[in-house]
Amino acid sequence: MDKFKRIISLVIFVPLGIVLIVLAVANRQMVTLALNPFRPEDGMLAVSAPFFLFLFLALLIGMFIGSFVTWWSQGKHRKQARVEAREAVRWQSEHKAAVAGRPASAQLPSK
C-alpha cells in the first residue's frame, strides 16, 4: 500500500511540478502590482516582480486560507474527540479499579 501511495503521489506531483516550471518560464516578464486603487501610478504602493511570483504567491495565500478555514470549521469535531478521549481514559481507569477490587474513585486521573 505504501508503494501505491508513492506511485500516486509521483503521478500527481511530477506533472504539477512540470506545469509550474513551464508557467514560471512563460511568465518571466516584469509586472507592477499597484496597491493604491486611486493613484495606480504612485510608486510608493507598488511592487515590481516577475509575473510568476505573483501567481505563486496567490496560490500559496489561497492554500493557507483554505487550510485555515478547514481547520477552523473542524474545531467542533476535534473538541468532541478530546472529550471522548477523556471519557475513555476515565472508563479504563474505572474498569481497572473494578477488576482490581478497589474503589473507582481512587484510580481516577487528575485531569
Disulfide bonds with the S-S distance in Angstrom:
none
